[in-house]
Amino acid sequence: MPQHGAYRWMRPINNRHRGASMTMLQTEKLMTLPGSRFCENLVKHNSLAAQDFAQWAFYPGMLFQALDKWWGDQGLRSSPHEGIDLCLYRGTCGAMHCLDKTAEIPAIYAGQLKSIIDDYLGKTLFVAHDIYDSTGNQCYTIYGHTAPRAGIVPGKRVAEGEIITAIAAAEDSRITIVPHLHISVAWVPESFPADKLAWESMNPRHHIVLVNPLDVLRCSYSIVE
């Protein structure tokens, strides 16, 4: 298995859940979203093509709605995964590589930064976009475990592809885990207050619908068995 600093990549012990199939509501919401050039911009900004980049790679536990952890004891998560964890990629010769804390993260769509909160590895950014569904819900992209770039503050407008943050270093965390980017895509009621945005609110009880980020990002990837 590939090594990264003091961390060891673990092979998933079981594959109880590879990510749930979409509900009819999630399918309808996805159809409203335009494709994104996020993966293309991420590769370009971080010069990954010069580092033999071929495609992204995920353990099953990194996927949307996965029930298993991909780190530590690889036990069950406390709740289904709200998005994807992005850090692994394969080179053209098949070797595995990993993004690190220097990796710069671009905005998926143009929008406005609504909130920045603490998470257990760094900061989470909530960005609202001028994309609405037929019932007035607004599209948000959410970037977790990051270190926001200077000047990136709530209220700031950002362009698609603009660098807004970097992956946070995980060395100071109580959890032994490699630095990685968590991405969620959500439909949020327009009336939902920005100061209430939190991971705990990302569920149907608040009429918030999550969709699989990989269906929006449309990037080439493989599953690591």
Order of alpha helices (4+ residues) and beta strands (2+ residues): beta-beta-alpha-alpha-beta-beta-beta-beta-beta-beta-beta-beta-beta-beta-beta-beta-alpha-beta
